Amino acid sequence: MLLTSPQLRRLIREEVSRAHFSSNIDLAIGNIKLSVEVADTPLTRQLGLMYREELGENCGMLFAFPTAGQRSFWMRNTYLPLSIAYLNEDGRILNIEDMVPLNEISVSSNGSSLYALEMDQGWFTRYGVRPGDMVNGLPGCARN
């Protein structure tokens, strides 16, 4: 049986949807509320937002790592234009970068990062969120 490209993409999306992402958590940046899925295992961090076709308003994905370090992300199999904010251990935004769908060039953190927050491209700009701002409600962050 041969599969067409649309059939294969549909099967992949269905399989990715079965991945075990932690439930949504609520975060805040100042008075801006957002709801994010948490990718906190090697598998969920690898899958991220691959194969997704949309994100809800003020929705995104938080990547949580066991230790802080230099981070790099790319957009393999990711169809949505995204912006990524790298966060340090305290939840302070180090840098925000735009990412191009399907581009496999890495986008890196400006320093040691424990979290990465992906949102629709331009979300951070629309809400006036900048490097230095604090993200509240992060899992495992004593300050929050």
N, CA and C atoms as an extended XYZ file, in Angstrom:
432
Properties=species:S:1:pos:R:3:atomname:S:1:resname:S:1:resid:I:1 pbc="F F F"
N         0.847       -1.180        0.000 N   MET     1
C         0.000        0.000        0.000 CA  MET     1
C         0.892        1.242        0.000 C   MET     1
N         0.685        2.100       -0.938 N   LEU     2
C         1.413        3.359       -1.017 CA  LEU     2
C         0.584        4.467       -0.401 C   LEU     2
N         1.272        5.328        0.344 N   LEU     3
C         0.606        6.463        0.970 CA  LEU     3
C         0.929        7.736        0.204 C   LEU     3
N        -0.053        8.593        0.088 N   THR     4
C         0.204        9.906       -0.484 CA  THR     4
C         0.824       10.784        0.599 C   THR     4
N         1.431       11.878        0.204 N   SER     5
C         2.024       12.806        1.181 CA  SER     5
C         0.999       13.295        2.196 C   SER     5
N        -0.201       13.724        1.776 N   PRO     6
C        -1.187       14.155        2.772 CA  PRO     6
C        -1.571       13.031        3.747 C   PRO     6
N        -1.685       11.797        3.255 N   GLN     7
C        -2.023       10.688        4.140 CA  GLN     7
C        -0.901       10.446        5.149 C   GLN     7
N         0.338       10.504        4.693 N   LEU     8
C         1.476       10.302        5.573 CA  LEU     8
C         1.536       11.402        6.634 C   LEU     8
N         1.337       12.655        6.229 N   ARG     9
C         1.343       13.756        7.199 CA  ARG     9
C         0.247       13.575        8.241 C   ARG     9
N        -0.944       13.129        7.800 N   ARG    10
C        -2.044       12.892        8.734 CA  ARG    10
C        -1.684       11.792        9.731 C   ARG    10
N        -1.091       10.716        9.265 N   LEU    11
C        -0.690        9.627       10.163 CA  LEU    11
C         0.375       10.091       11.155 C   LEU    11
N         1.317       10.877       10.692 N   ILE    12
C         2.363       11.394       11.580 CA  ILE    12
C         1.749       12.309       12.627 C   ILE    12
N         0.842       13.214       12.213 N   ARG    13
C         0.168       14.108       13.171 CA  ARG    13
C        -0.574       13.305       14.227 C   ARG    13
N        -1.262       12.245       13.814 N   GLU    14
C        -1.993       11.409       14.770 CA  GLU    14
C        -1.033       10.754       15.755 C   GLU    14
N         0.091       10.263       15.274 N   GLU    15
C         1.069        9.616       16.151 CA  GLU    15
C         1.686       10.622       17.123 C   GLU    15
N         2.023       11.809       16.623 N   VAL    16
C         2.592       12.847       17.485 CA  VAL    16
C         1.589       13.245       18.560 C   VAL    16
N         0.304       13.293       18.214 N   SER    17
C        -0.704       13.686       19.196 CA  SER    17
C        -0.807       12.677       20.341 C   SER    17
N        -0.322       11.469       20.114 N   ARG    18
C        -0.333       10.452       21.171 CA  ARG    18
C         0.861       10.582       22.118 C   ARG    18
N         1.834       11.421       21.771 N   ALA    19
C         2.988       11.622       22.655 CA  ALA    19
C         2.490       12.151       23.994 C   ALA    19
N         3.175       11.816       25.044 N   HIS    20
C         2.712       12.171       26.387 CA  HIS    20
C         3.323       13.485       26.846 C   HIS    20
N         2.694       14.583       26.441 N   PHE    21
C         3.076       15.893       26.923 CA  PHE    21
C         2.413       16.092       28.277 C   PHE    21
N         3.112       16.761       29.176 N   SER    22
C         2.480       17.107       30.448 CA  SER    22
C         1.251       17.950       30.142 C   SER    22
N         0.332       17.998       31.055 N   SER    23
C        -0.859       18.809       30.832 CA  SER    23
C        -0.467       20.283       30.704 C   SER    23
N        -1.391       21.068       30.202 N   ASN    24
C        -1.141       22.506       30.090 CA  ASN    24
C        -0.922       23.116       31.459 C   ASN    24
N        -0.051       24.109       31.502 N   ILE    25
C         0.117       24.904       32.714 CA  ILE    25
C        -0.088       26.361       32.337 C   ILE    25
N        -0.430       27.157       33.319 N   ASP    26
C        -0.621       28.583       33.115 CA  ASP    26
C         0.630       29.319       33.544 C   ASP    26
N         1.078       30.238       32.715 N   LEU    27
C         2.217       31.100       33.000 CA  LEU    27
C         1.756       32.545       32.930 C   LEU    27
N         2.594       33.430       33.420 N   ALA    28
C         2.311       34.862       33.323 CA  ALA    28
C         3.618       35.602       33.067 C   ALA    28
N         3.515       36.598       32.209 N   ILE    29
C         4.614       37.538       31.987 CA  ILE    29
C         4.006       38.902       32.282 C   ILE    29
N         4.338       39.443       33.452 N   GLY    30
C         3.644       40.643       33.909 CA  GLY    30
C         2.183       40.297       34.092 C   GLY    30
N         1.283       41.066       33.454 N   ASN    31
C        -0.148       40.776       33.581 CA  ASN    31
C        -0.693       39.979       32.389 C   ASN    31
N         0.209       39.459       31.551 N   ILE    32
C        -0.193       38.664       30.386 CA  ILE    32
C        -0.245       37.198       30.792 C   ILE    32
N        -1.396       36.590       30.607 N   LYS    33
C        -1.581       35.174       30.947 CA  LYS    33
C        -1.457       34.333       29.684 C   LYS    33
N        -0.799       33.176       29.812 N   LEU    34
C        -0.704       32.255       28.696 CA  LEU    34
C        -0.800       30.827       29.192 C   LEU    34
N        -1.215       29.939       28.303 N   SER    35
C        -1.361       28.524       28.609 CA  SER    35
C        -0.423       27.759       27.687 C   SER    35
N         0.398       26.890       28.271 N   VAL    36
C         1.400       26.182       27.477 CA  VAL    36
C         1.395       24.693       27.784 C   VAL    36
N         1.695       23.906       26.763 N   GLU    37
C         1.995       22.498       26.959 CA  GLU    37
C         3.435       22.423       27.434 C   GLU    37
N         3.746       21.415       28.239 N   VAL    38
C         5.099       21.270       28.748 CA  VAL    38
C         5.764       20.064       28.098 C   VAL    38
N         6.923       20.307       27.504 N   ALA    39
C         7.763       19.245       26.944 CA  ALA    39
C         8.929       19.075       27.905 C   ALA    39
N         8.870       18.015       28.718 N   ASP    40
C         9.880       17.853       29.760 CA  ASP    40
C        10.532       16.471       29.774 C   ASP    40
N        10.349       15.721       28.699 N   THR    41
C        11.035       14.442       28.543 CA  THR    41
C        11.827       14.499       27.240 C   THR    41
N        12.824       13.630       27.071 N   PRO    42
C        13.564       13.653       25.801 CA  PRO    42
C        12.653       13.525       24.575 C   PRO    42
N        11.655       12.641       24.628 N   LEU    43
C        10.760       12.459       23.488 CA  LEU    43
C         9.923       13.699       23.215 C   LEU    43
N         9.306       14.261       24.248 N   THR    44
C         8.446       15.418       24.012 CA  THR    44
C         9.267       16.639       23.609 C   THR    44
N        10.478       16.778       24.145 N   ARG    45
C        11.329       17.900       23.710 CA  ARG    45
C        11.738       17.718       22.253 C   ARG    45
N        11.968       16.485       21.825 N   GLN    46
C        12.341       16.235       20.433 CA  GLN    46
C        11.171       16.531       19.493 C   GLN    46
N         9.969       16.160       19.877 N   LEU    47
C         8.793       16.378       19.032 CA  LEU    47
C         8.345       17.833       19.024 C   LEU    47
N         8.337       18.460       20.189 N   GLY    48
C         7.934       19.857       20.263 CA  GLY    48
C         6.640       20.130       19.526 C   GLY    48
N         6.646       21.153       18.697 N   LEU    49
C         5.457       21.544       17.933 CA  LEU    49
C         5.486       21.021       16.489 C   LEU    49
N         6.274       19.977       16.250 N   MET    50
C         6.315       19.378       14.912 CA  MET    50
C         4.916       18.961       14.470 C   MET    50
N         4.663       19.147       13.199 N   TYR    51
C         3.450       18.686       12.520 CA  TYR    51
C         2.175       19.403       12.963 C   TYR    51
N         2.271       20.375       13.840 N   ARG    52
C         1.083       21.126       14.251 CA  ARG    52
C         0.697       22.082       13.133 C   ARG    52
N        -0.585       22.386       13.077 N   GLU    53
C        -1.067       23.305       12.048 CA  GLU    53
C        -1.581       24.611       12.624 C   GLU    53
N        -1.752       24.664       13.952 N   GLU    54
C        -2.198       25.914       14.571 CA  GLU    54
C        -1.915       25.896       16.063 C   GLU    54
N        -1.864       27.090       16.625 N   LEU    55
C        -1.769       27.287       18.066 CA  LEU    55
C        -2.894       28.223       18.459 C   LEU    55
N        -3.476       27.990       19.611 N   GLY    56
C        -4.506       28.894       20.094 CA  GLY    56
C        -3.897       30.225       20.517 C   GLY    56
N        -4.722       31.242       20.653 N   GLU    57
C        -4.266       32.558       21.111 CA  GLU    57
C        -3.714       32.426       22.530 C   GLU    57
N        -2.550       32.999       22.746 N   ASN    58
C        -1.863       32.944       24.049 CA  ASN    58
C        -1.528       31.515       24.474 C   ASN    58
N        -1.338       30.632       23.494 N   CYS    59
C        -0.957       29.244       23.748 CA  CYS    59
C         0.398       28.971       23.108 C   CYS    59
N         1.150       28.072       23.713 N   GLY    60
C         2.450       27.725       23.168 CA  GLY    60
C         2.986       26.470       23.814 C   GLY    60
N         4.306       26.321       23.766 N   MET    61
C         4.957       25.160       24.359 CA  MET    61
C         6.163       25.610       25.167 C   MET    61
N         6.254       25.066       26.379 N   LEU    62
C         7.387       25.311       27.248 CA  LEU    62
C         8.265       24.064       27.251 C   LEU    62
N         9.528       24.238       26.902 N   PHE    63
C        10.510       23.162       26.966 CA  PHE    63
C        11.258       23.325       28.284 C   PHE    63
N        11.203       22.302       29.130 N   ALA    64
C        11.869       22.339       30.429 CA  ALA    64
C        12.963       21.271       30.429 C   ALA    64
N        14.162       21.670       30.798 N   PHE    65
C        15.318       20.780       30.796 CA  PHE    65
C        15.732       20.463       32.232 C   PHE    65
N        16.399       19.319       32.443 N   PRO    66
C        16.807       18.963       33.809 CA  PRO    66
C        17.926       19.843       34.359 C   PRO    66
N        18.762       20.387       33.489 N   THR    67
C        19.845       21.281       33.909 CA  THR    67
C        19.954       22.428       32.916 C   THR    67
N        20.502       23.535       33.389 N   ALA    68
C        20.699       24.700       32.511 CA  ALA    68
C        21.898       24.451       31.597 C   ALA    68
N        21.856       25.050       30.422 N   GLY    69
C        22.959       24.939       29.474 CA  GLY    69
C        22.675       25.733       28.224 C   GLY    69
N        23.643       25.774       27.345 N   GLN    70
C        23.465       26.417       26.045 CA  GLN    70
C        22.439       25.607       25.261 C   GLN    70
N        21.446       26.241       24.690 N   ARG    71
C        20.379       25.556       23.947 CA  ARG    71
C        20.327       26.045       22.503 C   ARG    71
N        19.916       25.141       21.620 N   SER    72
C        19.695       25.473       20.216 CA  SER    72
C        18.455       24.721       19.741 C   SER    72
N        17.622       25.403       18.977 N   PHE    73
C        16.416       24.800       18.406 CA  PHE    73
C        16.424       25.020       16.908 C   PHE    73
N        15.738       24.141       16.194 N   TRP    74
C        15.522       24.277       14.767 CA  TRP    74
C        14.071       23.965       14.474 C   TRP    74
N        13.699       24.015       13.196 N   MET    75
C        12.288       23.902       12.835 CA  MET    75
C        11.999       22.690       11.939 C   MET    75
N        12.751       21.621       12.108 N   ARG    76
C        12.503       20.418       11.309 CA  ARG    76
C        11.060       19.967       11.521 C   ARG    76
N        10.363       19.727       10.421 N   ASN    77
C         8.975       19.241       10.438 CA  ASN    77
C         8.017       20.146       11.216 C   ASN    77
N         8.362       21.403       11.333 N   THR    78
C         7.508       22.362       12.037 CA  THR    78
C         6.979       23.365       11.018 C   THR    78
N         5.661       23.371       10.854 N   TYR    79
C         5.021       24.163        9.807 CA  TYR    79
C         4.607       25.552       10.263 C   TYR    79
N         4.549       25.762       11.568 N   LEU    80
C         4.108       27.053       12.099 CA  LEU    80
C         5.281       28.017       12.213 C   LEU    80
N         5.135       29.276       11.818 N   PRO    81
C         6.170       30.264       12.131 CA  PRO    81
C         6.123       30.550       13.635 C   PRO    81
N         7.261       30.435       14.284 N   LEU    82
C         7.312       30.567       15.739 CA  LEU    82
C         8.333       31.602       16.167 C   LEU    82
N         8.141       32.102       17.377 N   SER    83
C         9.166       32.873       18.085 CA  SER    83
C         9.516       32.077       19.317 C   SER    83
N        10.799       32.081       19.678 N   ILE    84
C        11.268       31.342       20.842 CA  ILE    84
C        11.933       32.297       21.813 C   ILE    84
N        11.602       32.132       23.088 N   ALA    85
C        12.266       32.888       24.152 CA  ALA    85
C        13.037       31.883       24.993 C   ALA    85
N        14.321       32.140       25.167 N   TYR    86
C        15.147       31.313       26.045 CA  TYR    86
C        15.142       31.955       27.425 C   TYR    86
N        14.968       31.127       28.467 N   LEU    87
C        14.848       31.618       29.840 CA  LEU    87
C        15.939       31.010       30.710 C   LEU    87
N        16.458       31.801       31.638 N   ASN    88
C        17.450       31.261       32.571 CA  ASN    88
C        16.748       30.522       33.719 C   ASN    88
N        17.523       30.074       34.702 N   GLU    89
C        16.981       29.292       35.821 CA  GLU    89
C        15.963       30.058       36.651 C   GLU    89
N        16.056       31.380       36.666 N   ASP    90
C        15.126       32.205       37.434 CA  ASP    90
C        13.865       32.570       36.659 C   ASP    90
N        13.814       32.229       35.373 N   GLY    91
C        12.669       32.581       34.551 CA  GLY    91
C        12.824       33.901       33.813 C   GLY    91
N        14.027       34.480       33.833 N   ARG    92
C        14.280       35.732       33.104 CA  ARG    92
C        14.554       35.410       31.635 C   ARG    92
N        13.927       36.160       30.738 N   ILE    93
C        14.122       35.954       29.305 CA  ILE    93
C        15.510       36.451       28.904 C   ILE    93
N        16.294       35.542       28.320 N   LEU    94
C        17.640       35.876       27.850 CA  LEU    94
C        17.604       36.510       26.467 C   LEU    94
N        16.907       35.869       25.544 N   ASN    95
C        16.763       36.386       24.183 CA  ASN    95
C        15.523       35.790       23.545 C   ASN    95
N        15.036       36.503       22.536 N   ILE    96
C        13.856       36.093       21.779 CA  ILE    96
C        14.255       36.094       20.313 C   ILE    96
N        13.933       35.002       19.623 N   GLU    97
C        14.305       34.860       18.216 CA  GLU    97
C        13.102       34.379       17.414 C   GLU    97
N        12.988       34.855       16.175 N   ASP    98
C        11.987       34.330       15.248 CA  ASP    98
C        12.578       33.134       14.525 C   ASP    98
N        11.709       32.157       14.228 N   MET    99
C        12.152       30.952       13.548 CA  MET    99
C        11.281       30.711       12.315 C   MET    99
N        11.912       30.217       11.263 N   VAL   100
C        11.262       30.028        9.970 CA  VAL   100
C        10.800       28.575        9.837 C   VAL   100
N         9.541       28.350        9.439 N   PRO   101
C         9.053       26.984        9.277 CA  PRO   101
C         9.978       26.137        8.395 C   PRO   101
N        10.200       24.901        8.832 N   LEU   102
C        10.973       23.882        8.123 CA  LEU   102
C        12.459       24.198        7.978 C   LEU   102
N        12.924       25.286        8.576 N   ASN   103
C        14.336       25.669        8.487 CA  ASN   103
C        15.135       24.855        9.506 C   ASN   103
N        16.226       24.249        9.064 N   GLU   104
C        17.025       23.412        9.948 CA  GLU   104
C        18.291       24.110       10.442 C   GLU   104
N        18.334       25.421       10.318 N   ILE   105
C        19.445       26.189       10.884 CA  ILE   105
C        19.120       26.457       12.353 C   ILE   105
N        20.062       26.132       13.235 N   SER   106
C        19.833       26.275       14.674 CA  SER   106
C        19.754       27.733       15.096 C   SER   106
N        18.874       27.983       16.053 N   VAL   107
C        18.726       29.283       16.704 CA  VAL   107
C        19.098       29.061       18.167 C   VAL   107
N        20.095       29.792       18.671 N   SER   108
C        20.690       29.497       19.974 CA  SER   108
C        20.326       30.503       21.053 C   SER   108
N        20.471       30.027       22.289 N   SER   109
C        20.272       30.896       23.451 CA  SER   109
C        21.499       31.765       23.663 C   SER   109
N        21.267       32.945       24.213 N   ASN   110
C        22.359       33.859       24.580 CA  ASN   110
C        22.718       33.613       26.041 C   ASN   110
N        23.245       32.454       26.326 N   GLY   111
C        23.624       32.114       27.688 CA  GLY   111
C        23.004       30.809       28.119 C   GLY   111
N        23.187       30.495       29.384 N   SER   112
C        22.717       29.239       29.961 CA  SER   112
C        21.206       29.295       30.172 C   SER   112
N        20.511       28.363       29.557 N   SER   113
C        19.046       28.364       29.560 CA  SER   113
C        18.514       27.078       30.182 C   SER   113
N        17.501       27.202       31.027 N   LEU   114
C        16.829       26.041       31.609 CA  LEU   114
C        15.496       25.782       30.913 C   LEU   114
N        14.940       26.815       30.301 N   TYR   115
C        13.643       26.727       29.629 CA  TYR   115
C        13.702       27.407       28.271 C   TYR   115
N        12.807       26.962       27.386 N   ALA   116
C        12.569       27.656       26.130 CA  ALA   116
C        11.056       27.722       25.947 C   ALA   116
N        10.571       28.863       25.533 N   LEU   117
C         9.131       29.078       25.372 CA  LEU   117
C         8.858       29.436       23.916 C   LEU   117
N         8.089       28.567       23.235 N   GLU   118
C         7.719       28.818       21.839 CA  GLU   118
C         6.276       29.296       21.762 C   GLU   118
N         6.098       30.381       20.998 N   MET   119
C         4.782       30.968       20.762 CA  MET   119
C         4.674       31.286       19.279 C   MET   119
N         3.439       31.625       18.815 N   ASP   120
C         3.278       32.080       17.429 CA  ASP   120
C         4.265       33.195       17.141 C   ASP   120
N         4.805       33.208       15.932 N   GLN   121
C         5.765       34.248       15.571 CA  GLN   121
C         5.139       35.628       15.744 C   GLN   121
N         5.861       36.488       16.426 N   GLY   122
C         5.407       37.843       16.668 CA  GLY   122
C         4.659       38.018       17.977 C   GLY   122
N         4.338       36.928       18.667 N   TRP   123
C         3.571       37.025       19.913 CA  TRP   123
C         4.291       37.904       20.936 C   TRP   123
N         5.573       37.696       21.128 N   PHE   124
C         6.318       38.469       22.130 CA  PHE   124
C         6.307       39.960       21.775 C   PHE   124
N         6.481       40.271       20.506 N   THR   125
C         6.459       41.663       20.054 CA  THR   125
C         5.074       42.277       20.269 C   THR   125
N         4.022       41.554       19.897 N   ARG   126
C         2.643       42.068       20.051 CA  ARG   126
C         2.332       42.431       21.496 C   ARG   126
N         2.867       41.679       22.434 N   TYR   127
C         2.573       41.917       23.843 CA  TYR   127
C         3.661       42.712       24.559 C   TYR   127
N         4.631       43.200       23.808 N   GLY   128
C         5.677       44.041       24.397 CA  GLY   128
C         6.618       43.292       25.325 C   GLY   128
N         6.731       41.977       25.130 N   VAL   129
C         7.620       41.157       25.957 CA  VAL   129
C         9.025       41.234       25.376 C   VAL   129
N        10.009       41.492       26.274 N   ARG   130
C        11.395       41.695       25.823 CA  ARG   130
C        12.366       40.905       26.699 C   ARG   130
N        13.599       40.734       26.215 N   PRO   131
C        14.635       40.145       27.069 CA  PRO   131
C        14.725       40.928       28.373 C   PRO   131
N        14.918       40.196       29.462 N   GLY   132
C        14.954       40.798       30.797 CA  GLY   132
C        13.642       40.635       31.535 C   GLY   132
N        12.528       40.446       30.806 N   ASP   133
C        11.240       40.219       31.455 CA  ASP   133
C        11.241       38.860       32.144 C   ASP   133
N        10.411       38.726       33.178 N   MET   134
C        10.317       37.497       33.968 CA  MET   134
C         9.066       36.708       33.584 C   MET   134
N         9.220       35.398       33.520 N   VAL   135
C         8.098       34.488       33.292 CA  VAL   135
C         7.782       33.817       34.618 C   VAL   135
N         6.542       33.928       35.056 N   ASN   136
C         6.115       33.361       36.337 CA  ASN   136
C         5.292       32.096       36.137 C   ASN   136
N         5.402       31.177       37.103 N   GLY   137
C         4.630       29.941       37.063 CA  GLY   137
C         5.400       28.773       36.489 C   GLY   137
N         6.700       28.921       36.284 N   LEU   138
C         7.510       27.850       35.686 CA  LEU   138
C         7.630       26.668       36.629 C   LEU   138
N         7.554       25.442       36.085 N   PRO   139
C         7.697       24.255       36.942 CA  PRO   139
C         9.115       24.166       37.491 C   PRO   139
N         9.220       23.838       38.753 N   GLY   140
C        10.533       23.645       39.374 CA  GLY   140
C        11.305       24.908       39.657 C   GLY   140
N        10.683       26.054       39.493 N   CYS   141
C        11.373       27.339       39.717 CA  CYS   141
C        10.916       27.885       41.060 C   CYS   141
N        11.794       27.831       42.054 N   ALA   142
C        11.422       28.215       43.419 CA  ALA   142
C        10.910       29.639       43.518 C   ALA   142
N        11.419       30.542       42.674 N   ARG   143
C        11.025       31.934       42.701 CA  ARG   143
C         9.552       32.102       42.312 C   ARG   143
N         9.045       31.181       41.527 N   ASN   144
C         7.675       31.303       41.023 CA  ASN   144
C         6.736       30.738       42.029 C   ASN   144
